[in-house]
Amino acid sequence: MTIHLLQHIIFTIIVRVIIIALVTQMTVHHHLLIQADVMAVVAGEIKKSPFMQRAFDDLR
């Protein structure tokens, strides 16, 4: 139980760091449409990852 919670917290931090990096890159370079597409693809890949599926299953 504690391990699952710790994994979830670490994964959440990693996802937030990735999103912050993408948003920072998006605002710095002003390629809004291209970067939005990249963010959508990254978000799709994160949702498809087995770890994310387990995290969602644990939340249910």
HTML snippet that shows the backbone in 3Dmol.js (N, CA, C, O; Angstrom):
<script src="https://3Dmol.org/build/3Dmol-min.js"></script>
<div id="view" style="width:600px;height:400px;position:relative"></div>
<script>
const pdb = `
ATOM      1  N   MET A   1       0.835  -1.198   0.000  1.00  0.00           N
ATOM      2  CA  MET A   1       0.000   0.000   0.000  1.00  0.00           C
ATOM      3  C   MET A   1       0.875   1.255   0.000  1.00  0.00           C
ATOM      4  O   MET A   1       0.669   2.173  -0.794  1.00  0.00           O
ATOM      5  N   THR A   2       1.855   1.274   0.908  1.00  0.00           N
ATOM      6  CA  THR A   2       2.750   2.432   0.991  1.00  0.00           C
ATOM      7  C   THR A   2       3.576   2.563  -0.274  1.00  0.00           C
ATOM      8  O   THR A   2       3.825   3.669  -0.752  1.00  0.00           O
ATOM      9  N   ILE A   3       4.008   1.408  -0.824  1.00  0.00           N
ATOM     10  CA  ILE A   3       4.820   1.434  -2.052  1.00  0.00           C
ATOM     11  C   ILE A   3       4.002   2.000  -3.201  1.00  0.00           C
ATOM     12  O   ILE A   3       4.506   2.812  -3.978  1.00  0.00           O
ATOM     13  N   HIS A   4       2.737   1.578  -3.320  1.00  0.00           N
ATOM     14  CA  HIS A   4       1.882   2.099  -4.396  1.00  0.00           C
ATOM     15  C   HIS A   4       1.698   3.605  -4.259  1.00  0.00           C
ATOM     16  O   HIS A   4       1.741   4.332  -5.252  1.00  0.00           O
ATOM     17  N   LEU A   5       1.494   4.066  -3.046  1.00  0.00           N
ATOM     18  CA  LEU A   5       1.313   5.500  -2.812  1.00  0.00           C
ATOM     19  C   LEU A   5       2.582   6.262  -3.167  1.00  0.00           C
ATOM     20  O   LEU A   5       2.525   7.319  -3.796  1.00  0.00           O
ATOM     21  N   LEU A   6       3.721   5.723  -2.762  1.00  0.00           N
ATOM     22  CA  LEU A   6       5.007   6.355  -3.069  1.00  0.00           C
ATOM     23  C   LEU A   6       5.250   6.387  -4.575  1.00  0.00           C
ATOM     24  O   LEU A   6       5.699   7.398  -5.113  1.00  0.00           O
ATOM     25  N   GLN A   7       4.949   5.265  -5.265  1.00  0.00           N
ATOM     26  CA  GLN A   7       5.095   5.230  -6.725  1.00  0.00           C
ATOM     27  C   GLN A   7       4.199   6.271  -7.373  1.00  0.00           C
ATOM     28  O   GLN A   7       4.609   6.957  -8.310  1.00  0.00           O
ATOM     29  N   HIS A   8       2.988   6.388  -6.877  1.00  0.00           N
ATOM     30  CA  HIS A   8       2.037   7.349  -7.443  1.00  0.00           C
ATOM     31  C   HIS A   8       2.541   8.779  -7.251  1.00  0.00           C
ATOM     32  O   HIS A   8       2.455   9.595  -8.168  1.00  0.00           O
ATOM     33  N   ILE A   9       3.061   9.081  -6.073  1.00  0.00           N
ATOM     34  CA  ILE A   9       3.577  10.431  -5.800  1.00  0.00           C
ATOM     35  C   ILE A   9       4.765  10.742  -6.701  1.00  0.00           C
ATOM     36  O   ILE A   9       4.835  11.824  -7.285  1.00  0.00           O
ATOM     37  N   ILE A  10       5.702   9.797  -6.817  1.00  0.00           N
ATOM     38  CA  ILE A  10       6.881  10.003  -7.670  1.00  0.00           C
ATOM     39  C   ILE A  10       6.455  10.187  -9.115  1.00  0.00           C
ATOM     40  O   ILE A  10       6.949  11.082  -9.801  1.00  0.00           O
ATOM     41  N   PHE A  11       5.533   9.338  -9.586  1.00  0.00           N
ATOM     42  CA  PHE A  11       5.073   9.435 -10.972  1.00  0.00           C
ATOM     43  C   PHE A  11       4.394  10.776 -11.216  1.00  0.00           C
ATOM     44  O   PHE A  11       4.605  11.392 -12.261  1.00  0.00           O
ATOM     45  N   THR A  12       3.581  11.236 -10.267  1.00  0.00           N
ATOM     46  CA  THR A  12       2.901  12.529 -10.396  1.00  0.00           C
ATOM     47  C   THR A  12       3.911  13.662 -10.509  1.00  0.00           C
ATOM     48  O   THR A  12       3.739  14.574 -11.317  1.00  0.00           O
ATOM     49  N   ILE A  13       4.962  13.605  -9.699  1.00  0.00           N
ATOM     50  CA  ILE A  13       6.002  14.636  -9.759  1.00  0.00           C
ATOM     51  C   ILE A  13       6.683  14.620 -11.119  1.00  0.00           C
ATOM     52  O   ILE A  13       6.918  15.676 -11.707  1.00  0.00           O
ATOM     53  N   ILE A  14       7.004  13.423 -11.629  1.00  0.00           N
ATOM     54  CA  ILE A  14       7.666  13.313 -12.940  1.00  0.00           C
ATOM     55  C   ILE A  14       6.775  13.887 -14.031  1.00  0.00           C
ATOM     56  O   ILE A  14       7.247  14.634 -14.888  1.00  0.00           O
ATOM     57  N   VAL A  15       5.490  13.545 -14.008  1.00  0.00           N
ATOM     58  CA  VAL A  15       4.557  14.049 -15.024  1.00  0.00           C
ATOM     59  C   VAL A  15       4.472  15.567 -14.955  1.00  0.00           C
ATOM     60  O   VAL A  15       4.464  16.230 -15.992  1.00  0.00           O
ATOM     61  N   ARG A  16       4.409  16.126 -13.755  1.00  0.00           N
ATOM     62  CA  ARG A  16       4.341  17.591 -13.616  1.00  0.00           C
ATOM     63  C   ARG A  16       5.598  18.252 -14.149  1.00  0.00           C
ATOM     64  O   ARG A  16       5.518  19.300 -14.790  1.00  0.00           O
ATOM     65  N   VAL A  17       6.757  17.661 -13.896  1.00  0.00           N
ATOM     66  CA  VAL A  17       8.015  18.217 -14.408  1.00  0.00           C
ATOM     67  C   VAL A  17       8.012  18.203 -15.932  1.00  0.00           C
ATOM     68  O   VAL A  17       8.429  19.174 -16.562  1.00  0.00           O
ATOM     69  N   ILE A  18       7.541  17.103 -16.531  1.00  0.00           N
ATOM     70  CA  ILE A  18       7.465  17.021 -17.998  1.00  0.00           C
ATOM     71  C   ILE A  18       6.524  18.091 -18.533  1.00  0.00           C
ATOM     72  O   ILE A  18       6.858  18.783 -19.495  1.00  0.00           O
ATOM     73  N   ILE A  19       5.356  18.234 -17.922  1.00  0.00           N
ATOM     74  CA  ILE A  19       4.374  19.222 -18.389  1.00  0.00           C
ATOM     75  C   ILE A  19       4.926  20.635 -18.231  1.00  0.00           C
ATOM     76  O   ILE A  19       4.774  21.459 -19.133  1.00  0.00           O
ATOM     77  N   ILE A  20       5.566  20.926 -17.095  1.00  0.00           N
ATOM     78  CA  ILE A  20       6.151  22.260 -16.891  1.00  0.00           C
ATOM     79  C   ILE A  20       7.226  22.529 -17.934  1.00  0.00           C
ATOM     80  O   ILE A  20       7.310  23.636 -18.466  1.00  0.00           O
ATOM     81  N   ALA A  21       8.054  21.523 -18.233  1.00  0.00           N
ATOM     82  CA  ALA A  21       9.104  21.693 -19.247  1.00  0.00           C
ATOM     83  C   ALA A  21       8.489  21.969 -20.615  1.00  0.00           C
ATOM     84  O   ALA A  21       8.970  22.828 -21.354  1.00  0.00           O
ATOM     85  N   LEU A  22       7.424  21.238 -20.952  1.00  0.00           N
ATOM     86  CA  LEU A  22       6.776  21.454 -22.252  1.00  0.00           C
ATOM     87  C   LEU A  22       6.132  22.835 -22.328  1.00  0.00           C
ATOM     88  O   LEU A  22       6.238  23.516 -23.348  1.00  0.00           O
ATOM     89  N   VAL A  23       5.472  23.247 -21.261  1.00  0.00           N
ATOM     90  CA  VAL A  23       4.829  24.569 -21.252  1.00  0.00           C
ATOM     91  C   VAL A  23       5.881  25.668 -21.341  1.00  0.00           C
ATOM     92  O   VAL A  23       5.691  26.652 -22.056  1.00  0.00           O
ATOM     93  N   THR A  24       6.987  25.509 -20.619  1.00  0.00           N
ATOM     94  CA  THR A  24       8.070  26.494 -20.676  1.00  0.00           C
ATOM     95  C   THR A  24       8.631  26.586 -22.082  1.00  0.00           C
ATOM     96  O   THR A  24       8.836  27.680 -22.608  1.00  0.00           O
ATOM     97  N   GLN A  25       8.876  25.439 -22.684  1.00  0.00           N
ATOM     98  CA  GLN A  25       9.395  25.412 -24.052  1.00  0.00           C
ATOM     99  C   GLN A  25       8.393  26.067 -24.999  1.00  0.00           C
ATOM    100  O   GLN A  25       8.776  26.805 -25.906  1.00  0.00           O
ATOM    101  N   MET A  26       7.110  25.791 -24.779  1.00  0.00           N
ATOM    102  CA  MET A  26       6.066  26.332 -25.643  1.00  0.00           C
ATOM    103  C   MET A  26       6.041  27.860 -25.566  1.00  0.00           C
ATOM    104  O   MET A  26       5.932  28.527 -26.595  1.00  0.00           O
ATOM    105  N   THR A  27       6.141  28.413 -24.372  1.00  0.00           N
ATOM    106  CA  THR A  27       6.072  29.870 -24.239  1.00  0.00           C
ATOM    107  C   THR A  27       7.358  30.538 -24.707  1.00  0.00           C
ATOM    108  O   THR A  27       7.322  31.648 -25.238  1.00  0.00           O
ATOM    109  N   VAL A  28       8.492  29.874 -24.514  1.00  0.00           N
ATOM    110  CA  VAL A  28       9.770  30.465 -24.923  1.00  0.00           C
ATOM    111  C   VAL A  28       9.868  30.520 -26.442  1.00  0.00           C
ATOM    112  O   VAL A  28      10.314  31.525 -26.997  1.00  0.00           O
ATOM    113  N   HIS A  29       9.460  29.457 -27.116  1.00  0.00           N
ATOM    114  CA  HIS A  29       9.651  29.373 -28.566  1.00  0.00           C
ATOM    115  C   HIS A  29       8.446  29.853 -29.377  1.00  0.00           C
ATOM    116  O   HIS A  29       8.559  30.060 -30.585  1.00  0.00           O
ATOM    117  N   HIS A  30       7.324  30.025 -28.742  1.00  0.00           N
ATOM    118  CA  HIS A  30       6.111  30.543 -29.394  1.00  0.00           C
ATOM    119  C   HIS A  30       5.611  29.665 -30.540  1.00  0.00           C
ATOM    120  O   HIS A  30       4.968  30.162 -31.465  1.00  0.00           O
ATOM    121  N   HIS A  31       5.900  28.372 -30.485  1.00  0.00           N
ATOM    122  CA  HIS A  31       5.355  27.451 -31.487  1.00  0.00           C
ATOM    123  C   HIS A  31       4.123  26.789 -30.866  1.00  0.00           C
ATOM    124  O   HIS A  31       4.120  25.590 -30.588  1.00  0.00           O
ATOM    125  N   LEU A  32       3.098  27.577 -30.659  1.00  0.00           N
ATOM    126  CA  LEU A  32       1.970  27.118 -29.843  1.00  0.00           C
ATOM    127  C   LEU A  32       1.280  25.899 -30.433  1.00  0.00           C
ATOM    128  O   LEU A  32       1.012  24.935 -29.715  1.00  0.00           O
ATOM    129  N   LEU A  33       0.990  25.925 -31.715  1.00  0.00           N
ATOM    130  CA  LEU A  33       0.251  24.812 -32.307  1.00  0.00           C
ATOM    131  C   LEU A  33       1.088  23.542 -32.336  1.00  0.00           C
ATOM    132  O   LEU A  33       0.600  22.463 -32.000  1.00  0.00           O
ATOM    133  N   ILE A  34       2.347  23.669 -32.738  1.00  0.00           N
ATOM    134  CA  ILE A  34       3.217  22.493 -32.803  1.00  0.00           C
ATOM    135  C   ILE A  34       3.408  21.911 -31.408  1.00  0.00           C
ATOM    136  O   ILE A  34       3.306  20.699 -31.219  1.00  0.00           O
ATOM    137  N   GLN A  35       3.682  22.765 -30.436  1.00  0.00           N
ATOM    138  CA  GLN A  35       3.927  22.282 -29.085  1.00  0.00           C
ATOM    139  C   GLN A  35       2.653  21.697 -28.465  1.00  0.00           C
ATOM    140  O   GLN A  35       2.728  20.745 -27.688  1.00  0.00           O
ATOM    141  N   ALA A  36       1.499  22.250 -28.796  1.00  0.00           N
ATOM    142  CA  ALA A  36       0.241  21.695 -28.288  1.00  0.00           C
ATOM    143  C   ALA A  36       0.048  20.284 -28.826  1.00  0.00           C
ATOM    144  O   ALA A  36      -0.404  19.398 -28.102  1.00  0.00           O
ATOM    145  N   ASP A  37       0.391  20.071 -30.098  1.00  0.00           N
ATOM    146  CA  ASP A  37       0.308  18.728 -30.673  1.00  0.00           C
ATOM    147  C   ASP A  37       1.265  17.778 -29.961  1.00  0.00           C
ATOM    148  O   ASP A  37       0.913  16.637 -29.662  1.00  0.00           O
ATOM    149  N   VAL A  38       2.474  18.256 -29.692  1.00  0.00           N
ATOM    150  CA  VAL A  38       3.459  17.431 -28.984  1.00  0.00           C
ATOM    151  C   VAL A  38       2.944  17.081 -27.591  1.00  0.00           C
ATOM    152  O   VAL A  38       3.062  15.937 -27.151  1.00  0.00           O
ATOM    153  N   MET A  39       2.373  18.065 -26.897  1.00  0.00           N
ATOM    154  CA  MET A  39       1.842  17.807 -25.557  1.00  0.00           C
ATOM    155  C   MET A  39       0.707  16.790 -25.607  1.00  0.00           C
ATOM    156  O   MET A  39       0.598  15.937 -24.726  1.00  0.00           O
ATOM    157  N   ALA A  40      -0.141  16.878 -26.636  1.00  0.00           N
ATOM    158  CA  ALA A  40      -1.239  15.921 -26.771  1.00  0.00           C
ATOM    159  C   ALA A  40      -0.699  14.507 -26.981  1.00  0.00           C
ATOM    160  O   ALA A  40      -1.214  13.547 -26.408  1.00  0.00           O
ATOM    161  N   VAL A  41       0.333  14.388 -27.799  1.00  0.00           N
ATOM    162  CA  VAL A  41       0.940  13.075 -28.040  1.00  0.00           C
ATOM    163  C   VAL A  41       1.568  12.536 -26.756  1.00  0.00           C
ATOM    164  O   VAL A  41       1.393  11.365 -26.421  1.00  0.00           O
ATOM    165  N   VAL A  42       2.296  13.388 -26.041  1.00  0.00           N
ATOM    166  CA  VAL A  42       2.930  12.963 -24.785  1.00  0.00           C
ATOM    167  C   VAL A  42       1.869  12.545 -23.773  1.00  0.00           C
ATOM    168  O   VAL A  42       2.017  11.524 -23.101  1.00  0.00           O
ATOM    169  N   ALA A  43       0.802  13.330 -23.662  1.00  0.00           N
ATOM    170  CA  ALA A  43      -0.276  12.988 -22.727  1.00  0.00           C
ATOM    171  C   ALA A  43      -0.908  11.656 -23.111  1.00  0.00           C
ATOM    172  O   ALA A  43      -1.222  10.840 -22.244  1.00  0.00           O
ATOM    173  N   GLY A  44      -1.097  11.434 -24.420  1.00  0.00           N
ATOM    174  CA  GLY A  44      -1.648  10.161 -24.892  1.00  0.00           C
ATOM    175  C   GLY A  44      -0.747   8.996 -24.533  1.00  0.00           C
ATOM    176  O   GLY A  44      -1.227   7.945 -24.109  1.00  0.00           O
ATOM    177  N   GLU A  45       0.562   9.173 -24.699  1.00  0.00           N
ATOM    178  CA  GLU A  45       1.516   8.115 -24.368  1.00  0.00           C
ATOM    179  C   GLU A  45       1.538   7.848 -22.866  1.00  0.00           C
ATOM    180  O   GLU A  45       1.628   6.697 -22.438  1.00  0.00           O
ATOM    181  N   ILE A  46       1.457   8.908 -22.070  1.00  0.00           N
ATOM    182  CA  ILE A  46       1.450   8.732 -20.614  1.00  0.00           C
ATOM    183  C   ILE A  46       0.210   7.943 -20.197  1.00  0.00           C
ATOM    184  O   ILE A  46       0.295   7.056 -19.347  1.00  0.00           O
ATOM    185  N   LYS A  47      -0.941   8.263 -20.792  1.00  0.00           N
ATOM    186  CA  LYS A  47      -2.180   7.555 -20.444  1.00  0.00           C
ATOM    187  C   LYS A  47      -2.103   6.082 -20.835  1.00  0.00           C
ATOM    188  O   LYS A  47      -2.680   5.232 -20.157  1.00  0.00           O
ATOM    189  N   LYS A  48      -1.387   5.769 -21.933  1.00  0.00           N
ATOM    190  CA  LYS A  48      -1.299   4.390 -22.404  1.00  0.00           C
ATOM    191  C   LYS A  48      -0.278   3.566 -21.629  1.00  0.00           C
ATOM    192  O   LYS A  48      -0.286   2.339 -21.724  1.00  0.00           O
ATOM    193  N   SER A  49       0.600   4.211 -20.866  1.00  0.00           N
ATOM    194  CA  SER A  49       1.670   3.482 -20.183  1.00  0.00           C
ATOM    195  C   SER A  49       1.077   2.541 -19.136  1.00  0.00           C
ATOM    196  O   SER A  49       0.101   2.885 -18.469  1.00  0.00           O
ATOM    197  N   PRO A  50       1.667   1.355 -18.992  1.00  0.00           N
ATOM    198  CA  PRO A  50       1.149   0.374 -18.022  1.00  0.00           C
ATOM    199  C   PRO A  50       1.141   0.916 -16.596  1.00  0.00           C
ATOM    200  O   PRO A  50       0.223   0.632 -15.826  1.00  0.00           O
ATOM    201  N   PHE A  51       2.165   1.696 -16.243  1.00  0.00           N
ATOM    202  CA  PHE A  51       2.217   2.242 -14.880  1.00  0.00           C
ATOM    203  C   PHE A  51       1.044   3.174 -14.637  1.00  0.00           C
ATOM    204  O   PHE A  51       0.445   3.158 -13.561  1.00  0.00           O
ATOM    205  N   MET A  52       0.713   3.993 -15.642  1.00  0.00           N
ATOM    206  CA  MET A  52      -0.403   4.925 -15.495  1.00  0.00           C
ATOM    207  C   MET A  52      -1.715   4.161 -15.372  1.00  0.00           C
ATOM    208  O   MET A  52      -2.589   4.549 -14.597  1.00  0.00           O
ATOM    209  N   GLN A  53      -1.858   3.069 -16.135  1.00  0.00           N
ATOM    210  CA  GLN A  53      -3.065   2.255 -16.035  1.00  0.00           C
ATOM    211  C   GLN A  53      -3.216   1.705 -14.617  1.00  0.00           C
ATOM    212  O   GLN A  53      -4.312   1.707 -14.055  1.00  0.00           O
ATOM    213  N   ARG A  54      -2.103   1.234 -14.044  1.00  0.00           N
ATOM    214  CA  ARG A  54      -2.161   0.726 -12.665  1.00  0.00           C
ATOM    215  C   ARG A  54      -2.504   1.838 -11.683  1.00  0.00           C
ATOM    216  O   ARG A  54      -3.253   1.624 -10.729  1.00  0.00           O
ATOM    217  N   ALA A  55      -1.954   3.028 -11.921  1.00  0.00           N
ATOM    218  CA  ALA A  55      -2.245   4.153 -11.025  1.00  0.00           C
ATOM    219  C   ALA A  55      -3.732   4.490 -11.067  1.00  0.00           C
ATOM    220  O   ALA A  55      -4.347   4.737 -10.029  1.00  0.00           O
ATOM    221  N   PHE A  56      -4.315   4.500 -12.284  1.00  0.00           N
ATOM    222  CA  PHE A  56      -5.747   4.773 -12.404  1.00  0.00           C
ATOM    223  C   PHE A  56      -6.563   3.670 -11.741  1.00  0.00           C
ATOM    224  O   PHE A  56      -7.561   3.948 -11.076  1.00  0.00           O
ATOM    225  N   ASP A  57      -6.137   2.406 -11.923  1.00  0.00           N
ATOM    226  CA  ASP A  57      -6.856   1.292 -11.308  1.00  0.00           C
ATOM    227  C   ASP A  57      -6.801   1.386  -9.784  1.00  0.00           C
ATOM    228  O   ASP A  57      -7.774   1.070  -9.100  1.00  0.00           O
ATOM    229  N   ASP A  58      -5.644   1.826  -9.254  1.00  0.00           N
ATOM    230  CA  ASP A  58      -5.515   1.967  -7.801  1.00  0.00           C
ATOM    231  C   ASP A  58      -6.432   3.059  -7.266  1.00  0.00           C
ATOM    232  O   ASP A  58      -6.910   2.970  -6.135  1.00  0.00           O
ATOM    233  N   LEU A  59      -6.681   4.088  -8.071  1.00  0.00           N
ATOM    234  CA  LEU A  59      -7.523   5.194  -7.623  1.00  0.00           C
ATOM    235  C   LEU A  59      -9.002   4.822  -7.596  1.00  0.00           C
ATOM    236  O   LEU A  59      -9.790   5.431  -6.872  1.00  0.00           O
ATOM    237  N   ARG A  60      -9.372   3.823  -8.386  1.00  0.00           N
ATOM    238  CA  ARG A  60     -10.793   3.438  -8.448  1.00  0.00           C
ATOM    239  C   ARG A  60     -11.234   2.674  -7.238  1.00  0.00           C
ATOM    240  O   ARG A  60     -12.398   2.284  -7.145  1.00  0.00           O
TER     241      ARG A  60
END
`;
const viewer = $3Dmol.createViewer("view");
viewer.addModel(pdb, "pdb");
viewer.setStyle({}, {cartoon: {color: "spectrum"}});
viewer.zoomTo();
viewer.render();
</script>
